Amino acid sequence: MPTAAPVSGPRLRAQVLGAAVAAVAAVASPGGAAAEDRPQPCEGVTVVVDLGVLANADGTGSVGCAPGEEPLTASSALDAAGVGVTGTAQWGAAFVCRVDGRPAADEDVTIPGGGVVRETCARTPSELAYWSVWHAADASAWTYATVGVTELRLAPGDVLGLSFATSGAEPTGPDLSPASARAGDLPSGWAARPASSPGDEPDVTSRPEQDAAPFPVVPVLALVVVGLLVGVAVARGRRP
């Protein structure tokens, strides 16, 4: 029975090089990290912030997560999701006046009819430009909250929404549905924010994704190359 001729010399080196290139391509391929770009479903209370007319080049809104297995207040959920909320001087946390610093004290907010208002957070926010609070049980439809964030109670699986309204008419909930927010299905312009708690150290996950390597590519490539070189040495040592 005929046997295959042993592979050696230039032919062996060519095969080893081809294997190395294939290994590098497989490890360095961005396909494996693509699935990690999608936000994971929240195991707790999902928090939605819809900027409304405050939207700018930085985005339309954000979605965060307050992880946990116990009921909590809306204000606690906002803290755990990393959402900064400012109340009013007159009523404290009973009213949400600013969210993540918006609208700023010197920010002109356009209202229906072409006028502008500025929020001082001294008293009750203007009915023409204010943050409305919403909630949804088990990712159902948005429901307007009739109590403040310090009194509103939420359970794991619920969704909390803050939407900036600019009309004296009946307010509407966030533009993102509770189901999409809870599943992490975010349209263009929406961003996922890392979870945090009061007193936490700065969260390094808030840095741009390109600064963090999702997989230790360099060590793996080094191991691949070493393995291939050992294989070449063994094959050459066995040549007749």
Helices and strands as residue ranges (DSSP letters): H 9-28, H 31-34, G 35-37, E 44-50, G 52-54, E 61-67, E 72-73, H 74-80, E 85-86, E 98-99, E 109-110, E 116-117, E 130-136, G 137-139, E 143-144, E 153-154, E 159-165, H 178-183, E 190-192, G 204-206, G 209-211, H 217-237
